[in-house]
Amino acid sequence: MLLLFVLNETPARIVGIAAKNPLAKTMKMKTTIRTLAWAAGILLTAQSLRAAEVEAGFRSLFNGKDLTGWNGNPALWSVKDGAITGVTTADPKLMHNTFLVWTEGTTEDFELRLSYRMVGGNSGIQYRSKVAEQGAFGPIVVGYQADFEAGKTYSGILYEERGRGILALRGEKVVLKADPADAKKFKKEVVGSLGKSEDIQAKIKNEDWNDYVIIAQGNHLQHFINGMQTVDVIDEHEAGAAKSGVLALQIHVGPPMTVQFKDIRLKKLSGAAGTDLERLQGRWTPARMVRNGESVPVADLANMKLTIDGNRFSLEADEPAEGTFKLASGTTPQAMDVTLSDGQGVSAIYEISDGTVTICHAREGGVRPTAFKADADSGQVLTVWRKAKLTDLKLMQGTWRAESLVRDGQAIPKSDLSGMRVRVEGNRFFIEGDAEASEGTFELVEGTSPKAMNVTTTGGDLARAIYEVAEDTLKVCYAADGGSRPSEFKSGEYSGRVLAVYRKPPPTR
């Protein structure tokens, strides 16, 4: 039984896999300087990976063996000598930048540490980014990039891939603001210096391992290479700034190149939007499960669904389960205590970001895990859950509180909205606590932009509306008195339109 919070599964069959020892293998080879150097590199890599696993508050994102937890073109990305390795050749020629995307979480407020080495070309580390499309050579990612190259100019800069371009050159302290003439455009203000670009470059080792650190907290972005700060950016440009998104590694178009990454570890910093309890709400589907060192087949996960409502959970599976949980504060990693409906307790750790939650728990009353892994004979289960995509109709269900209301360009005082609620059940709605309390039905219209709905009151009045819905926000703009459907979320003077924003109250602890 493949359950997140259940302890009495049938123990997984342990398959013994003989570990290969590259150092012992090397001893059988000719003891050339090159071979010994190769073996030493493998040993040092393993030692540094072990050190990275025990850093307080950090999570290792790369197991040093394969690309589990990463997605990219396998013809370009592999693991060599214990490092993620990207290689391009002259034939076939790379026609667009492509990326290896971390699939087990996203980046919000964080500190990332890794080591990189490259021969030729240009590369970078994407963070708070988005996968724009799947290209002929693999994923295409857009967003913030911590740049580095084989050349001597761009390593350490902040670049925005397929976006605003170079945001900060090496050595610059920068504030990015909206252009007063056009808020979609930005203005860059250099407000200080971190040192000369050539002095920073002198600390970067050519064709050798360098340490890269990225710290992002709120709109403050910082890059460091080998302990030297390279940029310091405050991004106040609301139209362009990103608060969260994917982490990815880049292969760049151009001459043949080789880039390697190792010791990749991530620490979540405080300040990410929303409480963890709020972000856990909703339905989740399993993306990956490892139990006692064995990966559970994806087909066995297909029918599992986890629903969280407040501090209660229910699990749909061959053997369903339900219970409650409590999040512990001030722990690293973050801790969760689970109580099943039969009274059994489970000790777990968790990590949550937009759209992904990773949970590692002990089986059969074991002690709480200290790291996100489930090795053979550990008695631990590691599960990566993804937020299930709900239909708009499902997202609308429940009770909503009026956040703001504008009629004909006039904002209604918040004091007048304090008791106003909208309750949605199926395709029926009930407006409560307002002088114009009413009820009726609605129909969502497919294939429109903006999304459209037709609302009919019990009295037969029809309102043509547009809407946007997310898990905690519902925005509706409609024409009063049977007018034509709005084309934008705006209520101007004498427009005959109403713009309303509703919020779902946060869950109670």
C-alpha positions as CSV (number, residue, x, y, z in Angstrom):
1,M,0.0,0.0,0.0
2,L,1.6,3.2,-1.2
3,L,0.5,5.8,1.4
4,L,2.1,9.0,2.6
5,F,0.9,8.9,6.1
6,V,0.4,5.1,6.6
7,L,2.9,2.9,8.4
8,N,1.7,-0.7,7.9
9,E,2.6,-1.1,4.2
10,T,4.0,-4.5,3.1
11,P,7.8,-4.0,3.4
12,A,9.4,-3.3,0.1
13,R,11.5,-6.0,-1.5
14,I,15.1,-5.0,-1.1
15,V,17.1,-5.5,-4.2
16,G,20.9,-5.6,-3.6
17,I,22.9,-3.6,-6.0
18,A,26.7,-4.1,-5.9
19,A,28.2,-0.6,-5.6
20,K,31.0,0.0,-8.0
21,N,34.2,1.5,-6.6
22,P,35.9,3.7,-9.2
23,L,39.0,4.1,-7.0
24,A,39.5,0.3,-6.7
25,K,38.9,0.0,-10.4
26,T,41.6,2.6,-10.9
27,M,44.1,0.7,-9.0
28,K,44.0,-2.0,-11.6
29,M,44.9,0.5,-14.3
30,K,48.2,1.9,-15.1
31,T,49.3,4.4,-12.5
32,T,49.6,7.3,-14.8
33,I,49.4,10.8,-13.4
34,R,46.2,11.4,-15.4
35,T,44.5,8.3,-14.0
36,L,45.5,9.1,-10.4
37,A,44.2,12.6,-10.9
38,W,40.9,11.3,-12.2
39,A,40.5,8.9,-9.2
40,A,41.4,11.7,-6.7
41,G,38.7,13.9,-8.4
42,I,36.1,11.2,-7.8
43,L,37.1,10.7,-4.2
44,L,37.0,14.5,-3.5
45,T,33.6,14.8,-5.2
46,A,32.2,12.0,-3.0
47,Q,33.6,13.7,0.1
48,S,32.3,17.1,-0.8
49,L,28.8,15.6,-1.5
50,R,28.8,14.0,1.9
51,A,29.7,17.4,3.5
52,A,27.0,19.1,1.6
53,E,24.3,16.7,2.9
54,V,25.0,17.7,6.5
55,E,25.0,21.5,6.1
56,A,22.5,22.9,8.6
57,G,19.3,23.9,6.9
58,F,20.3,22.9,3.3
59,R,18.9,20.2,1.1
60,S,21.0,18.4,-1.5
61,L,19.4,18.5,-4.9
62,F,21.7,16.1,-6.7
63,N,22.5,12.5,-5.6
64,G,25.9,12.4,-7.4
65,K,24.9,9.3,-9.4
66,D,22.1,10.1,-11.9
67,L,19.6,12.7,-13.0
68,T,16.8,11.7,-10.6
69,G,14.8,14.9,-9.8
70,W,16.0,16.7,-13.0
71,N,14.5,16.9,-16.5
72,G,16.3,17.7,-19.7
73,N,17.5,16.3,-23.1
74,P,19.4,13.1,-22.2
75,A,21.5,13.5,-25.4
76,L,23.0,16.6,-23.9
77,W,22.9,16.0,-20.1
78,S,24.4,13.2,-18.1
79,V,26.4,12.4,-15.0
80,K,30.1,12.1,-15.4
81,D,32.7,11.8,-12.6
82,G,30.0,12.5,-10.0
83,A,28.9,15.8,-11.6
84,I,25.9,16.9,-13.7
85,T,27.5,17.3,-17.2
86,G,26.2,19.2,-20.2
87,V,28.0,18.8,-23.5
88,T,27.4,20.2,-27.0
89,T,29.2,19.4,-30.2
90,A,29.5,20.9,-33.7
91,D,27.2,18.3,-35.1
92,P,24.4,18.3,-34.4
93,K,24.4,22.1,-33.9
94,L,22.4,23.4,-31.0
95,M,19.7,25.7,-32.3
96,H,18.4,27.2,-29.1
97,N,19.5,27.5,-25.5
98,T,18.3,24.5,-23.5
99,F,18.1,23.6,-19.8
100,L,18.1,20.9,-17.2
101,V,15.2,21.7,-14.9
102,W,14.9,20.7,-11.2
103,T,11.5,19.0,-10.9
104,E,11.2,18.5,-7.2
105,G,10.4,22.0,-6.1
106,T,10.6,25.7,-7.0
107,T,12.7,28.6,-5.7
108,E,11.2,31.5,-3.8
109,D,13.2,33.0,-0.9
110,F,16.4,30.9,-0.8
111,E,20.1,30.4,-0.7
112,L,21.6,28.2,-3.4
113,R,25.2,26.8,-3.2
114,L,26.9,24.8,-5.9
115,S,30.2,24.3,-7.7
116,Y,30.7,24.6,-11.5
117,R,33.4,24.0,-14.0
118,M,33.3,24.7,-17.7
119,V,35.4,24.4,-20.9
120,G,34.4,26.8,-23.6
121,G,31.1,28.6,-24.1
122,N,28.5,30.2,-21.8
123,S,26.1,28.9,-19.2
124,G,24.1,30.0,-16.2
125,I,21.8,29.1,-13.3
126,Q,18.1,30.0,-13.8
127,Y,16.1,30.7,-10.6
128,R,12.5,32.0,-10.0
129,S,12.1,31.1,-13.7
130,K,9.5,29.5,-15.9
131,V,9.5,26.7,-18.5
132,A,8.2,28.6,-21.5
133,E,8.1,25.7,-24.0
134,Q,9.6,22.4,-25.0
135,G,12.1,23.1,-27.9
136,A,13.7,20.7,-30.4
137,F,16.7,20.4,-28.0
138,G,14.9,20.3,-24.7
139,P,13.1,22.7,-22.2
140,I,13.3,26.4,-22.9
141,V,13.4,28.4,-19.7
142,V,12.9,32.2,-19.1
143,G,13.7,34.4,-16.2
144,Y,16.5,35.4,-13.8
145,Q,19.9,33.9,-14.6
146,A,23.1,33.8,-12.6
147,D,25.5,33.9,-15.6
148,F,28.9,32.5,-16.0
149,E,31.2,31.8,-19.0
150,A,34.6,30.6,-20.2
151,G,35.3,34.3,-21.2
152,K,36.2,37.1,-18.8
153,T,33.3,39.5,-18.9
154,Y,29.9,38.0,-17.8
155,S,30.5,35.5,-15.0
156,G,28.5,36.6,-12.0
157,I,26.2,39.1,-13.7
158,L,22.4,39.0,-13.4
159,Y,20.7,38.3,-16.7
160,E,17.1,37.8,-17.5
161,E,16.7,35.0,-20.2
162,R,14.3,36.0,-22.9
163,G,13.2,39.0,-20.8
164,R,14.8,42.3,-19.8
165,G,18.3,41.3,-20.7
166,I,21.3,42.3,-18.6
167,L,20.0,43.6,-15.3
168,A,23.3,44.1,-13.5
169,L,26.9,43.9,-14.7
170,R,29.6,42.5,-12.6
171,G,30.5,44.7,-9.6
172,E,27.3,46.7,-9.8
173,K,24.8,47.5,-7.0
174,V,21.5,48.2,-8.9
175,V,17.9,49.2,-8.2
176,L,15.4,48.4,-11.0
177,K,12.3,50.6,-11.2
178,A,9.3,51.0,-13.5
179,D,9.7,53.6,-16.2
180,P,7.4,56.5,-15.3
181,A,6.4,56.8,-19.0
182,D,5.5,53.1,-19.3
183,A,5.2,50.8,-16.3
184,K,5.9,47.7,-18.5
185,K,9.4,49.0,-19.1
186,F,12.1,49.5,-16.5
187,K,14.9,51.9,-15.6
188,K,18.2,50.7,-14.1
189,E,19.8,52.8,-11.4
190,V,23.4,52.0,-10.5
191,V,23.6,53.0,-6.8
192,G,27.0,51.6,-5.8
193,S,30.0,49.4,-6.5
194,L,31.1,46.0,-5.2
195,G,34.6,46.3,-6.8
196,K,36.2,46.3,-10.2
197,S,35.0,43.7,-12.6
198,E,38.6,42.7,-13.5
199,D,39.4,42.2,-9.8
200,I,36.4,39.8,-9.4
201,Q,37.4,38.0,-12.6
202,A,40.9,37.4,-11.2
203,K,39.3,35.2,-8.5
204,I,37.6,33.0,-11.0
205,K,39.5,29.8,-12.0
206,N,39.6,28.9,-15.6
207,E,38.5,25.4,-16.6
208,D,38.5,24.5,-12.9
209,W,35.9,24.3,-10.1
210,N,34.4,27.5,-8.8
211,D,31.8,28.0,-6.0
212,Y,28.6,29.9,-6.9
213,V,26.2,31.2,-4.3
214,I,22.8,32.9,-5.0
215,I,20.7,34.5,-2.3
216,A,17.2,35.7,-3.2
217,Q,15.0,37.2,-0.5
218,G,12.0,39.3,-1.5
219,N,13.1,41.6,-4.2
220,H,16.8,41.5,-3.1
221,L,19.0,39.4,-5.3
222,Q,22.7,38.7,-4.7
223,H,25.4,36.6,-6.5
224,F,28.8,35.4,-5.2
225,I,31.6,33.5,-6.9
226,N,34.4,32.1,-4.8
227,G,33.4,34.3,-1.9
228,M,33.4,37.5,-3.9
229,Q,30.0,39.3,-4.3
230,T,29.5,40.0,-8.0
231,V,26.1,41.8,-8.1
232,D,23.5,43.3,-5.6
233,V,20.1,44.0,-7.1
234,I,16.8,45.4,-5.7
235,D,14.1,44.6,-8.3
236,E,11.3,47.1,-7.7
237,H,9.9,46.7,-11.3
238,E,6.6,45.0,-10.5
239,A,5.9,44.1,-14.2
240,G,9.1,42.2,-14.5
241,A,10.1,41.0,-11.0
242,A,9.6,37.3,-10.2
243,K,8.8,36.0,-6.7
244,S,9.0,32.3,-7.4
245,G,9.7,29.8,-10.1
246,V,11.8,26.9,-11.3
247,L,15.5,26.2,-10.9
248,A,17.4,25.1,-14.0
249,L,20.9,24.8,-15.5
250,Q,21.8,26.1,-18.9
251,I,23.5,24.9,-22.1
252,H,24.1,27.9,-24.4
253,V,24.1,28.0,-28.2
254,G,27.5,28.6,-29.9
255,P,30.7,26.7,-30.1
256,P,31.1,23.2,-28.6
257,M,31.2,23.4,-24.8
258,T,31.2,21.3,-21.6
259,V,29.8,22.5,-18.3
260,Q,29.6,20.6,-15.0
261,F,27.8,21.1,-11.7
262,K,28.2,19.4,-8.3
263,D,27.4,19.9,-4.6
264,I,24.1,21.5,-5.4
265,R,22.2,22.4,-2.2
266,L,19.3,24.7,-1.4
267,K,18.1,26.4,1.7
268,K,14.7,27.9,2.1
269,L,14.7,31.3,3.7
270,S,11.9,32.9,5.7
271,G,9.7,35.5,4.0
272,A,8.1,33.4,1.3
273,A,4.5,34.5,0.6
274,G,1.8,32.8,2.6
275,T,2.0,30.4,5.6
276,D,2.9,26.8,4.9
277,L,-0.5,25.7,6.2
278,E,-2.2,28.0,3.7
279,R,0.0,26.6,0.8
280,L,-0.7,23.0,1.8
281,Q,-4.4,23.4,1.2
282,G,-6.0,21.6,-1.7
283,R,-5.5,18.4,-3.7
284,W,-2.1,16.8,-4.4
285,T,-0.9,14.0,-6.7
286,P,2.3,12.0,-6.2
287,A,5.1,12.7,-8.6
288,R,7.7,10.3,-7.1
289,M,8.0,8.0,-4.1
290,V,11.0,6.2,-2.7
291,R,10.6,3.6,0.0
292,N,13.5,2.0,1.8
293,G,15.8,2.8,-1.2
294,E,13.4,1.6,-3.9
295,S,11.5,3.8,-6.3
296,V,7.8,3.0,-6.4
297,P,6.7,2.5,-10.1
298,V,4.8,5.5,-11.4
299,A,1.9,3.3,-12.4
300,D,1.4,2.3,-8.8
301,L,1.0,6.0,-7.9
302,A,-1.6,6.8,-10.6
303,N,-4.7,6.4,-8.4
304,M,-3.4,8.2,-5.3
305,K,-4.8,11.6,-4.3
306,L,-4.1,13.6,-1.2
307,T,-6.6,16.3,0.0
308,I,-5.8,18.8,2.7
309,D,-8.5,20.9,4.3
310,G,-7.3,23.0,7.3
311,N,-5.2,20.7,9.4
312,R,-7.0,17.5,8.2
313,F,-6.0,15.3,5.4
314,S,-7.6,12.4,3.5
315,L,-5.9,10.0,1.1
316,E,-7.6,8.3,-1.8
317,A,-5.8,5.0,-2.6
318,D,-6.4,1.3,-2.7
319,E,-6.5,1.5,1.1
320,P,-7.7,5.0,2.0
321,A,-6.6,6.9,5.1
322,E,-7.4,10.1,7.0
323,G,-6.3,12.1,10.0
324,T,-4.8,15.3,11.2
325,F,-1.4,17.0,11.2
326,K,0.4,19.7,13.0
327,L,3.3,21.8,11.7
328,A,6.1,22.4,14.1
329,S,7.7,25.9,14.1
330,G,11.4,26.8,14.4
331,T,12.8,23.5,13.2
332,T,15.3,22.7,10.4
333,P,14.3,20.8,8.4
334,Q,10.7,21.8,8.9
335,A,8.8,19.2,11.0
336,M,5.3,17.8,10.7
337,D,3.5,15.5,13.2
338,V,0.8,13.4,11.7
339,T,-1.9,11.5,13.6
340,L,-3.9,8.9,11.8
341,S,-7.6,8.3,12.5
342,D,-6.7,5.1,14.5
343,G,-4.4,7.1,16.7
344,Q,-1.1,6.1,15.2
345,G,1.5,8.9,15.1
346,V,4.0,9.6,12.3
347,S,7.1,11.9,12.5
348,A,7.9,13.7,9.3
349,I,9.9,16.5,7.8
350,Y,8.6,18.6,4.8
351,E,9.5,21.3,2.4
352,I,7.0,23.2,0.4
353,S,7.2,25.6,-2.5
354,D,4.7,26.8,-5.1
355,G,3.0,23.7,-6.5
356,T,5.3,21.1,-4.8
357,V,5.6,19.6,-1.4
358,T,8.3,17.0,-0.4
359,I,7.6,14.9,2.7
360,C,9.9,12.3,4.3
361,H,8.5,10.3,7.1
362,A,9.5,7.4,9.3
363,R,7.6,4.1,9.2
364,E,6.4,2.0,12.1
365,G,6.9,4.7,14.7
366,G,10.5,5.4,13.8
367,V,12.4,8.6,14.7
368,R,11.9,11.7,12.6
369,P,14.2,11.8,9.5
370,T,16.9,14.4,9.4
371,A,17.3,14.6,5.6
372,F,15.1,14.2,2.5
373,K,16.1,10.7,1.5
374,A,14.9,7.1,2.0
375,D,17.9,4.8,1.8
376,A,17.7,1.0,1.9
377,D,16.9,-0.4,5.4
378,S,16.2,3.2,6.7
379,G,12.5,2.6,7.4
380,Q,11.8,5.9,5.7
381,V,9.5,7.0,2.8
382,L,10.2,10.0,0.6
383,T,7.3,11.4,-1.5
384,V,7.2,14.4,-3.8
385,W,3.7,15.7,-4.3
386,R,2.5,18.1,-7.0
387,K,-0.5,20.4,-6.6
388,A,-3.4,18.9,-8.7
389,K,-4.8,21.2,-11.3
390,L,-8.4,21.9,-10.5
391,T,-11.1,23.1,-12.9
392,D,-12.3,26.6,-12.4
393,L,-15.6,25.3,-11.2
394,K,-13.9,23.3,-8.4
395,L,-11.8,26.3,-7.5
396,M,-14.9,28.4,-7.1
397,Q,-16.5,26.1,-4.5
398,G,-16.8,27.3,-0.9
399,T,-17.3,30.7,0.8
400,W,-15.6,33.9,-0.3
401,R,-15.2,37.2,1.5
402,A,-15.5,40.5,-0.3
403,E,-12.1,42.2,-0.5
404,S,-13.0,45.2,-2.7
405,L,-15.9,46.4,-4.8
406,V,-16.0,49.2,-7.4
407,R,-19.2,50.4,-9.1
408,D,-19.1,52.9,-11.9
409,G,-15.6,53.9,-10.9
410,Q,-16.6,54.4,-7.2
411,A,-14.9,52.2,-4.6
412,I,-17.3,50.9,-1.9
413,P,-15.9,51.6,1.6
414,K,-14.4,48.5,3.1
415,S,-16.6,49.0,6.2
416,D,-19.6,48.3,4.0
417,L,-18.1,45.0,2.8
418,S,-17.1,43.6,6.2
419,G,-20.1,41.2,6.4
420,M,-20.5,40.4,2.7
421,R,-19.9,36.7,1.7
422,V,-20.5,34.8,-1.5
423,R,-21.1,31.0,-1.1
424,V,-20.7,28.8,-4.1
425,E,-22.2,25.3,-4.2
426,G,-21.9,23.5,-7.6
427,N,-23.1,26.1,-10.1
428,R,-25.3,27.9,-7.6
429,F,-24.3,31.1,-5.7
430,F,-25.6,32.8,-2.6
431,I,-24.7,36.4,-1.7
432,E,-25.1,37.0,2.1
433,G,-24.7,39.9,4.4
434,D,-25.4,42.6,1.8
435,A,-28.3,44.9,1.3
436,E,-28.6,43.4,-2.2
437,A,-28.4,39.8,-1.0
438,S,-29.4,37.4,-3.7
439,E,-28.9,34.0,-5.2
440,G,-28.9,32.3,-8.5
441,T,-26.9,30.2,-10.9
442,F,-23.9,30.7,-13.2
443,E,-22.5,29.1,-16.3
444,L,-18.8,29.2,-17.3
445,V,-18.2,29.9,-21.0
446,E,-15.3,27.9,-22.5
447,G,-12.7,29.1,-24.9
448,T,-12.8,32.8,-24.2
449,S,-10.1,35.3,-23.2
450,P,-10.7,36.8,-20.6
451,K,-12.6,33.9,-19.2
452,A,-16.4,34.5,-19.3
453,M,-19.4,33.5,-17.2
454,N,-23.1,34.2,-17.5
455,V,-24.9,34.8,-14.2
456,T,-28.6,34.5,-13.7
457,T,-30.4,35.5,-10.5
458,T,-33.5,33.7,-9.2
459,G,-35.5,36.7,-10.4
460,G,-34.4,36.1,-14.0
461,D,-31.9,38.9,-14.3
462,L,-28.8,38.1,-16.5
463,A,-25.3,39.5,-16.0
464,R,-22.6,38.9,-18.5
465,A,-19.2,38.7,-16.7
466,I,-15.5,38.0,-17.0
467,Y,-13.6,36.3,-14.2
468,E,-10.2,35.1,-12.9
469,V,-10.0,32.4,-10.2
470,A,-7.1,31.0,-8.2
471,E,-7.1,29.0,-5.0
472,D,-7.6,32.0,-2.7
473,T,-8.7,34.8,-5.1
474,L,-11.8,35.3,-7.3
475,K,-12.1,38.4,-9.4
476,V,-15.3,39.2,-11.3
477,C,-16.2,42.1,-13.6
478,Y,-19.8,42.3,-14.9
479,A,-22.1,44.6,-16.7
480,A,-25.1,45.8,-14.7
481,D,-28.7,46.0,-16.1
482,G,-28.0,43.4,-18.8
483,G,-25.2,45.4,-20.5
484,S,-22.6,43.9,-22.9
485,R,-19.8,41.8,-21.4
486,P,-16.7,43.7,-20.2
487,S,-13.5,43.1,-22.1
488,E,-11.2,44.0,-19.2
489,F,-11.2,44.1,-15.4
490,K,-12.1,47.7,-15.1
491,S,-15.0,49.8,-13.7
492,G,-14.9,53.3,-15.0
493,E,-17.2,56.2,-14.3
494,Y,-20.6,55.8,-15.9
495,S,-19.5,52.4,-17.4
496,G,-22.3,50.5,-15.9
497,R,-19.8,47.9,-14.6
498,V,-19.0,46.3,-11.3
499,L,-15.6,45.0,-10.4
500,A,-15.4,42.7,-7.3
501,V,-12.5,40.9,-5.7
502,Y,-13.2,38.1,-3.2
503,R,-10.7,36.2,-1.0
504,K,-11.1,32.8,0.7
505,P,-10.5,33.1,4.4
506,P,-7.3,31.3,5.5
507,P,-7.7,27.9,7.1
508,T,-7.8,27.8,10.9
509,R,-5.0,26.0,12.7
